[in-house]
């Protein structure tokens, strides 16, 4: 299905942006520095999926899980999420938070729990995604990493 899941590089930025745009996910604040914490799944030169981490000390914001429409339903989203959780642990992140309007069920099956949005810790509430890019009606979820 794909050749690898690895860290995104600045050269991946246009393809990541296009995939985020195609899925209606925010990308305005995705800089090359933040992209260093994004993982990509590629099949040859084709970008098949992406997921991001915004590390904030011992907490992190999981962002932008997208799988290309042509590769959905094959488990790639689960693989990307698990790879990001490993990456987050390697970065010293103990809890991952996310905001979603469409994927509560998907992340719930992976052990994420819904919490009141206002219960997110200050570093999460201080992110551009929390303050500006995600709807105030988005669902906040958290998972404590082992």
The 8 nearest C-alpha neighbors of each residue, nearest first, counted from 0:
[[1, 42, 2, 70, 73, 41, 75, 47],
 [2, 0, 42, 41, 3, 40, 43, 47],
 [1, 3, 42, 41, 43, 0, 4, 40],
 [4, 2, 40, 41, 1, 5, 42, 39],
 [3, 5, 40, 39, 38, 41, 6, 2],
 [6, 4, 38, 39, 3, 7, 40, 41],
 [5, 7, 38, 37, 39, 8, 35, 36],
 [6, 8, 38, 37, 39, 35, 11, 34],
 [7, 9, 10, 11, 35, 6, 34, 12],
 [8, 10, 12, 11, 31, 7, 34, 35],
 [9, 11, 8, 12, 13, 7, 14, 31],
 [12, 10, 8, 9, 14, 13, 7, 15],
 [11, 13, 15, 9, 10, 14, 16, 8],
 [14, 12, 16, 15, 11, 17, 10, 9],
 [13, 15, 17, 16, 11, 12, 18, 46],
 [16, 14, 12, 18, 17, 13, 11, 19],
 [17, 15, 13, 19, 14, 18, 12, 20],
 [16, 18, 14, 20, 15, 19, 21, 13],
 [19, 17, 21, 15, 20, 16, 14, 22],
 [20, 18, 24, 16, 22, 21, 17, 23],
 [21, 19, 23, 17, 22, 18, 24, 16],
 [20, 22, 18, 19, 23, 17, 24, 16],
 [23, 21, 19, 20, 24, 18, 65, 67],
 [22, 24, 20, 21, 19, 25, 18, 26],
 [25, 23, 19, 22, 20, 26, 63, 21],
 [26, 24, 27, 132, 23, 19, 20, 63],
 [27, 25, 29, 28, 16, 24, 19, 20],
 [26, 28, 29, 25, 30, 132, 16, 127],
 [27, 29, 26, 30, 127, 25, 128, 33],
 [30, 28, 26, 27, 33, 34, 31, 32],
 [29, 31, 33, 32, 28, 34, 27, 12],
 [30, 32, 34, 33, 9, 35, 29, 12],
 [33, 31, 30, 34, 35, 36, 29, 9],
 [34, 32, 30, 35, 31, 36, 29, 53],
 [33, 35, 31, 37, 36, 32, 30, 7],
 [34, 36, 33, 32, 37, 7, 8, 31],
 [37, 35, 34, 52, 33, 51, 38, 6],
 [38, 36, 51, 34, 7, 50, 35, 6],
 [39, 37, 6, 7, 5, 50, 49, 51],
 [38, 40, 49, 4, 5, 48, 7, 6],
 [41, 39, 4, 48, 47, 3, 46, 49],
 [42, 40, 46, 47, 1, 45, 3, 2],
 [41, 43, 1, 2, 45, 44, 47, 46],
 [42, 44, 45, 41, 2, 1, 46, 3],
 [43, 45, 42, 41, 46, 47, 2, 1],
 [44, 46, 42, 41, 43, 47, 40, 14],
 [47, 45, 41, 48, 40, 44, 42, 14],
 [48, 46, 67, 41, 40, 66, 45, 42],
 [49, 47, 66, 40, 65, 39, 67, 46],
 [48, 50, 39, 65, 38, 64, 40, 66],
 [51, 49, 64, 63, 38, 37, 62, 65],
 [52, 50, 37, 62, 63, 61, 36, 38],
 [53, 51, 61, 36, 60, 54, 62, 37],
 [52, 54, 60, 59, 55, 61, 51, 33],
 [55, 53, 59, 52, 56, 60, 58, 92],
 [56, 54, 59, 58, 57, 122, 53, 123],
 [55, 57, 58, 54, 92, 91, 59, 90],
 [56, 58, 92, 93, 91, 55, 94, 59],
 [59, 57, 94, 92, 55, 56, 93, 95],
 [58, 60, 54, 95, 55, 53, 92, 96],
 [59, 61, 96, 53, 97, 52, 95, 62],
 [62, 60, 52, 97, 51, 96, 95, 59],
 [63, 61, 51, 52, 64, 60, 50, 97],
 [62, 64, 50, 51, 65, 24, 49, 19],
 [65, 63, 50, 49, 62, 51, 66, 76],
 [66, 64, 49, 48, 63, 50, 67, 19],
 [65, 67, 48, 47, 71, 68, 76, 70],
 [68, 66, 47, 69, 70, 48, 71, 65],
 [67, 69, 71, 70, 66, 47, 65, 22],
 [68, 70, 67, 71, 66, 47, 72, 73],
 [71, 69, 68, 67, 73, 66, 72, 47],
 [72, 70, 68, 73, 66, 69, 67, 75],
 [71, 73, 74, 70, 75, 76, 68, 69],
 [72, 74, 71, 75, 70, 76, 0, 77],
 [75, 73, 77, 76, 72, 78, 71, 79],
 [74, 76, 78, 77, 73, 79, 66, 71],
 [77, 75, 79, 78, 74, 80, 66, 64],
 [76, 78, 80, 74, 75, 79, 81, 109],
 [79, 77, 75, 81, 76, 80, 82, 74],
 [78, 80, 82, 76, 77, 81, 75, 83],
 [81, 79, 83, 77, 82, 78, 76, 84],
 [80, 82, 84, 78, 83, 79, 77, 85],
 [83, 81, 79, 85, 84, 80, 78, 86],
 [84, 82, 86, 80, 85, 81, 87, 79],
 [83, 85, 87, 81, 86, 82, 80, 88],
 [86, 84, 82, 88, 83, 87, 89, 81],
 [87, 85, 83, 89, 84, 88, 82, 90],
 [86, 88, 84, 90, 92, 89, 85, 83],
 [89, 87, 92, 91, 85, 90, 86, 84],
 [88, 90, 86, 87, 91, 85, 92, 84],
 [89, 91, 87, 88, 92, 86, 54, 56],
 [92, 90, 88, 89, 57, 93, 87, 56],
 [91, 93, 57, 58, 88, 87, 90, 94],
 [94, 92, 57, 144, 58, 143, 91, 88],
 [95, 93, 143, 58, 142, 144, 92, 59],
 [96, 94, 59, 142, 141, 60, 58, 61],
 [97, 95, 141, 60, 140, 61, 59, 94],
 [98, 96, 61, 140, 60, 139, 62, 141],
 [97, 99, 139, 138, 137, 140, 96, 100],
 [100, 98, 138, 137, 101, 102, 103, 97],
 [99, 101, 137, 138, 102, 98, 103, 136],
 [100, 102, 99, 103, 104, 137, 105, 138],
 [101, 103, 105, 104, 99, 106, 100, 107],
 [104, 102, 106, 105, 107, 101, 99, 100],
 [103, 105, 107, 102, 106, 108, 101, 109],
 [106, 104, 102, 108, 107, 103, 109, 101],
 [107, 105, 109, 108, 103, 111, 104, 102],
 [108, 106, 111, 104, 110, 109, 105, 103],
 [107, 109, 106, 105, 110, 104, 111, 103],
 [110, 108, 106, 107, 111, 105, 77, 80],
 [109, 111, 107, 108, 142, 112, 106, 141],
 [112, 110, 142, 107, 141, 106, 140, 109],
 [113, 111, 140, 141, 107, 142, 114, 110],
 [112, 114, 140, 139, 141, 111, 138, 115],
 [115, 113, 140, 139, 116, 112, 118, 141],
 [116, 114, 118, 117, 139, 113, 119, 138],
 [115, 117, 139, 118, 119, 114, 138, 137],
 [116, 118, 115, 119, 124, 120, 114, 139],
 [119, 117, 115, 116, 120, 114, 139, 121],
 [118, 120, 117, 116, 123, 124, 121, 115],
 [119, 121, 123, 122, 118, 124, 117, 58],
 [120, 122, 124, 123, 125, 119, 118, 126],
 [123, 121, 125, 124, 120, 55, 126, 58],
 [124, 122, 125, 121, 126, 120, 119, 60],
 [123, 125, 121, 129, 122, 126, 119, 120],
 [124, 126, 122, 123, 121, 130, 127, 129],
 [127, 125, 129, 128, 123, 124, 130, 122],
 [126, 128, 130, 131, 129, 132, 125, 28],
 [127, 129, 132, 126, 131, 133, 130, 25],
 [128, 130, 126, 127, 124, 133, 131, 132],
 [131, 129, 127, 128, 126, 132, 124, 125],
 [132, 130, 127, 128, 129, 133, 134, 126],
 [131, 133, 128, 127, 25, 129, 130, 134],
 [134, 132, 128, 129, 131, 135, 137, 98],
 [133, 135, 136, 137, 132, 131, 100, 129],
 [134, 136, 137, 133, 129, 138, 130, 116],
 [137, 135, 134, 138, 100, 133, 116, 99],
 [138, 136, 100, 99, 134, 135, 98, 133],
 [137, 139, 99, 98, 100, 136, 140, 116],
 [140, 138, 98, 116, 97, 114, 113, 115],
 [139, 141, 113, 112, 97, 96, 114, 111],
 [142, 140, 96, 111, 112, 95, 97, 113],
 [141, 143, 111, 95, 94, 144, 110, 112],
 [142, 144, 94, 93, 95, 145, 141, 111],
 [143, 145, 93, 94, 142, 88, 84, 95],
 [144, 143, 93, 88, 94, 142, 84, 85]]
